[in-house]
């Protein structure tokens, strides 16, 4: 797949001008190598999962970096922990030189520790997700994200009213079903999709997890991920899940952190800055890629999906990840995502917070959102003195649902 349609390319280019090292992280098979090599096809490339490349890099670091002091790509860098400490010395010999190295890796758990210990201040970390819907359909990053980059006054709903796309409702449904792993979705072969997903999931558990956590019980962890597929979009009851798997709550938390750190699951913290005592503070989470989640749930067609009892929750997770990937591709920095829920049942699916302020977003699978469903969102907007809240659904046009709530079709995000 051509890296030119990945929206993150511009951000990588920008960071290469600011830092000596750019580190691209993300789940296995999301297209990191393809993107990097398309951006720098003339740079020397080494894959540390290839034995000969690993030996060449690690045999004598001093000699290696004398040969390759710049314009170097190192894939799966977390497999050589010593690399980071050696790289620090190389960078500090010419501290002001930018854009010298690109690293990639598929385990944030290892990479964050290695960077904090060796390369703090010298490296920019960027996460690449699976394909975003706009990327799959070869469109630029949607104009929706301009409101977060301060290109548009956040109080100007007139800008949002003029958002347009040529994607149809069926385009959204098709992408929602298959998700964004590049190889299987670009093949457009449903049989290959199922085979690829099965092989991918087996490799994730039996190769990646085994290498990262050799003492972990692979059979139990596999069952754990399968169960997470059914819990995607919910607050995970650790005690109940632990009883089902015959493991402790501590182990459940460890497994959740592993799934999050290997980019398969996303932990979403609760928003608790409202001063409301009845707020639920436990995190919720979801399987990041909709296609992988549907594979785990044995959902094979749009008909299966539409008839599934949890289609609304699955759609919420899909839209949340689309928005988070979109913000990750933009120039927005220092932002956070939350969900909001009270013990009385008032809920908002996604709250974004950053220099742009607070943006509450409710996500609905249907085409129309009845007024009673907007009560929690309207109250949140009022309590926090916000210009508006957003409802994302499968409607066909941007419209104001009331004075402070704007509907935006999912095709526009």
N, C-alpha and C positions, 0 to 999 in steps of 0.2 A: 504494500500500500504506500502511496506517495506521502511523504511527510508534509508536503505542501498544504494538505488540507487539515492538518492538526493546528488548532488555534493557539496552542501553547508555544509554537515556534517563535513568535514575536517576543514573548516573554523571555525565552531562553536567550535570544539574541541580545535583548536589553541587559540581562544579568551578566552575560559574558563581557560586556563593556564596563561592568562595575566590580567584578570579583575575579580573582585568579582562577577559582574553581567553581563550576556549576555541577551540582549533583542532582540527577534526575531519578526520582524514586517512583514506584508504582507496582501494581500487581503483576505477576508473571503474564507474559503474552499480551500486554496491553499496547505494545508498539514502541517501547522506549528505544530499542536499538535502531529500528527503522527510522524513527524521527531524528535521532542524533546523527546517524550516518548520512541522512539526506541533507541535514543542515551543514555538516562538515565532511563532505565526501573525500576531501584530500588529506584529512588528518589520519595519523596512524592509529589503528584500532587493535585492541587486545581484549579477548574474552577470558576472564579468569576461571570460567567453568570448563574451558578447554585446557587439558593438561599441559600441552606444549606452551601455550601462552602464559599459564600460571608459572611454570618453571622459568620461563624467560624473564618475567617481571620480578619474581621473588628470589631468584638465585643470587643476585647481587644488585641491590637497589641503587647503590652509588653508581655503578656502571650503567644500569638501565636508564637512570634519569640524566646521566651525562649524554647518552645517546638520544634521549627524547625529553629535552628540557621544556618543550612546549608543543602545542598542537597535537594533543594526545587524548584518545578516548579509551577509558578502561571500563569494561562492562562487568556487572556483578561484583563490584568492588568489595562488598562486605565479606567475601570469601577469603580475603587476605587482610586481616586486622592490622598487621604491621605496616601495611601500605600507607595508612593515614598518618602515622607518626613520621615515616620517612618523607612523605609528601610535604609535611609542615616545614622541614628543613630546606627542601628544594624551593618552596615558595618564598621563604624568608630570605633567601639569598638575593632575591629580586622582588622585594615586597610590593612594589608599585606596579609591576607588570600585570595586566588584566587578561582574561580570556585565554589562559594557558592550557587548562585541562577540563575535560568533561568526564564525570564519573556517572555510573548508573548502578542501581541496586533495587532489590525487591523485598527487603526486610527493613522497615523503619526502626524496629527494635534495636537491631545491631548498628545501623547506620547513625542514628541519633546519638548513641553512646560513643561511637568512635569519633564522630565529629566534635562533640562537646569536649572530649578528652584531648583531641589533637588539632582540629582545624577551625575552632571557633573564631569567627570574624574573617575567615579567609574563604569561606564557601557559602554559596547560595543554594538552598535546597528547594527543589520544585517537584511537585507531585503530578504525574501524568495518570489520568484515569483511563478506563476503557473509552471507546469512541463516544463522543457526545452526539446527540441526534443531528445537530447542524453539521457536524463533521461527516457523519455517515452519508448525508444527502448533499455533501460538498457545498455547503453554504458557509459564509463567514460567521464569526461569533455574533449572535443576535444583538440588535440595538438595545434590547431590554437592559443589558448590563451597563449601558452608559449612565444610568441613574446612580449607579454605585461609584462611578469614577469621577463624579463631580463635573461631568460634561454637561449635565442637565441639573437644574435646580430640583431637589428632591420633592419640593412642594408643587411642582408643575405637573399636574396630572394631564395637561393638554398634550405633552410630549408622548405620554404613554398611550393616549387615545389614538395616536396616529401610527402606532406600530403595525407593521404588515409583514406577511410571509406568504410564500406560494406553496407551503406545505399543507396538505389536506389532513383531515381527521384520520383517514385510513393510514397515512404515512406515520402519524404518531403511534397508532395502535400496532403497526407492524414492527416499529422499532422498539416499542415497549415490550413486545413479546420476546424478541430475540436478544435485546441488550446490545452491548458494544464491544465484545471481544472481536478484534479485527478479522482474524482468519476465518472463523466459522460464519460470521454474519456477511462478510463480503463474498463468500462462496455461493450464497443463496441456495444452498442444497440442504433441505431439512434433514435428510439422512446423515449427511456429513456433520451437521450441527450437533446432533445427538451423540454421534460417535466421538466427535472432538471434545464435547463437554465431559463425557464419561472419562476419556483418557486424561483430560486436563485435571479433573477433580482427583483422580487416582494419583497423578503425578504430584499434585499439591500436597496430599496427605503423606504419601509414601516416599517422596523424594525431598521436597522442600522442608516440610515440617520435621521429617526424620533427621535431616542435616542440621537444622537450626536447633532442634530440641531432641537430641538422641534418646533421652530417658523418658520421653512422653509416650503414653500408651496410644499408639496410632489407631487401634480399633475403636477405643472410646472416643478419641478426638474426631474420628470420621463420623461416628454416630452423633456427636455433639453438633458438628456443622450441619448434618442432615436435619437435626431438630431445629437449629437456628433458622433454616429455610422456612419452617412453619411458624416461627416466632418473629420473622422479619417485620419491622414496623411497630413493635410493641415494647413495653417495659418488661424486660426478662426477669421472671421470678427465679432468682438464683437457687433458692432453697428447693423449689419444686423441680427445677431442671436437674439439680444435683441428685435428688431422690430418684428421678427417672433413670439417671445414668449410674447411680450408686457411687457418686463422688461427692466430695465436700463442697460447700459454698466457696471456700477459698480456691479450690481447683476450678470451679466454674468461672470465677473472676479471672483466674490465670488464663483459661482457655479463651475467654472473651478478649482479653488483652492481646493474646497471640493472633486471634482472627483479625482484630483491628490492626495490629502491627504488621500483618502480612497483606493488608489492603483488601481482604475479602469481606469483612464486616466493618461497619462504621458505628462507633459509639457516639450517641448524640446527648450531650449534657442537658439537664433541665435549666430553664431560665428561672432564676430565683431572686431577681433584683426589684421585684415589685413591692416588697414589704408586706405581701399577703401571707398570712400564716398558714393558710390552707394549701399552699403550693406543694405539689409532689416534687421531690428532689432527686429521685432515682433516675439514672439515665435510661434512655431507650436506644434502640439500634436497628439496623437492617443490613441485609446482604447488599453490597454496593452495586453489583451488576444485576439488572433485572433478568437478563437471559440466564445467568447462573442460578438465580433464585428460582426461576420457573423450571429449570432442569431438575433442581432438587425436589420441587413439588410435582414433577411429572406433568407439567402443563406444556402441551405440544402444539397448540393451535390458538388462534385468536378466539375461536369458539370456546375452547377449554378455559381460556383466560376470562372471558366475559361471564361464563357460568360459574366461575370459582367463587366460593363464599367470601373470600378475603380479597377480591379484586380491588376494592377501594383502598385497602391498606397497602397492597402491592403498588398501586398507582401512586400513592403518597410517597412511598420510598423512592420510586422511579423519578418523580418530579424533584424531590429534595436533592437527589444525587445529581440530576441534570443542572440544577441551580448552583450547587456547590462546585461542580466541574466548571461551569461557566464563570463563576467568580474566580476560580483558580487560574483560568486562562486570561483574565482581565489584568489590568494594572493595579487593582485594589490590593492594598496591603493591610495587615493588622486587623483582620475581621474575624468574627466568630459566629458559629451557628448553634442554635438551641431549639428545644421544643418547650411548650408551655402547657401545663395541666394543673388544675386544682382538684382537691379531693371531692369537690361537688360535681366534677365531670366537665367543667369548662376547659376547652383545649384549643390550642393553636399549633398547627403542624410544624411550622418553621419560623424562627425569629432570627433575623440577621442583624448583627451589631458591628459597627465600625465607625470610621470617621464620617461616614454618610449618615450616621444616626441609627435609629431602630426601624426595621422594616418587618412587620408581621405578615406572614403568608399562610393562608388556609388553602388546602388542596382538596379538590372534590373530583371524583371520577366522572360524574354526570355532565350534562350539557348545561343544566340550569341549577342554580343554587338558591333554594328557598330562603326567605328572610329569617326564619327562626334559626337557621344554621349559621347565621352571621352574628349572632348575639355576642359570643365570646370575643370575636375579632373586633366588633364595634366597641365593646367595653374596653378592650385593651387599648385601642386607638384613643379613646376618650381619656382613660386614666393616665396615659403617658404623653398626652398632648401632641399626638402625631398628625401629620398632614393627611395620611391615608393608610389603609391596609389593603392587601392584595388577596384576591381569590383567583387561584389557577384551576381551571377546569377544561373541559373539552368543548367549550363554546366556540363559535365561529367568528367572534368579533370582540374587540375591546369595548367595554361599556361600564358606566357607573351604575352600581347596584343600589347605592344610596349616596348620601352626600360625602361619605368618607371611605367608601369601599369600592375598589375598581376591579373589574373582572378582566383577566388576561388569559387568552387561550394557551393551552400547553404548547401548541405549535410555535409560539413566539419566544419560548425560552430555550 
